[in-house]
């Protein structure tokens, strides 16, 4: 009984901290983008702008929750929830430290993560389709094509790690990295996974589903108030998710000397979150055909070669 | 090539974290505005303390947004304006009135903090516009340099008229 209560407590605390962190990232991102553009960013609300998130939340809750007359109402309301829920569910398999984690030893951890990121596509596509507007529909179609193409080699890029650790269990993968992080033997796998992860979170430079120059705001053109807020929080939660999974698979998860494991984990994921924001500050979007040809003509063959070479080395070098 | 230039871009963007920001935090820090900044419009006086405006209507004629309205005084021999009104809710601060003014009466100043809650408060009357100083042109008096020669009178010989300045003697 007590164990169940502790588990529930951990789950609720994790959920709340992820949503809070995702909301706080909206502030961190604007601040960092400001510094990288020689501006200050929002610094008025609270100490150095730290309460900006609260102000934004109040604003977004009090906005009119407008459902346009031409949309499919049920799916229109459901779509943002799907995006947020699938992203949050993927956190269930992440082991933050040896003790903190919801699923613990789950022998399909990597597959569950891949499955949940695939399901996010449904939210985006349904949002685009239910909006009954051409920009939203084009954005949703772009999102579907992009995320499905990039998922293909995202899975293949992970296979190298799975082969080396011999398990789909994320806890075992982290424990296998006690002496050497997988980023060293699986460097190309890491690069490809990171690129696929950026595309999965549809962050810049791969945010073509939102491409505001040509699509207004892409799949969430017709959304307002908290329904838009859920897409927004979902996007930042998926940044946290991709950062965490990269740290777990390639950068040794909680492993680190002297300091407590949770500190190492938080430090590593904040570096990756910073890197994601830096990407947004620095790089322009590719064209859509460029995005597709990178995915299918460059990244997919490379990831297959990576899998083949890793397998050959594992077989030829006696354990 | 694309990968190299992307990484280079990322690095240079990252270095901007250590640059000084360009932002001026406005209400606390005031920006430097040059003396030629085109802000709030004033009417100035000449060094003797008389109004410079001679009601020539050139500013009202040149104003592209038609925001200047004035009326010459009805008193015989008095050329100052009876009313002089600038509607700042229409003014575009182009500075053409200042360029057109032959007496340097109307001038634009480096002051832009003139927001109001009601539009009607943006209509400035003569008493709001007229200052007691000379503005940007300290020692210019139109009547000292103006004047035409008529039969029997050379420039600057009439009553209250100063002899004209030798333009070639003004070289620095």
Interface residues (C-beta under 8 A of the other chain):
Chain A: X32 X34 X35 X36 X37 X38 X39 X40 X278 X279 X281 X282 X283
Chain B: X6 X9 X10 X12 X13 X14 X16 X17 X19 X20 X21 X22 X23 X25
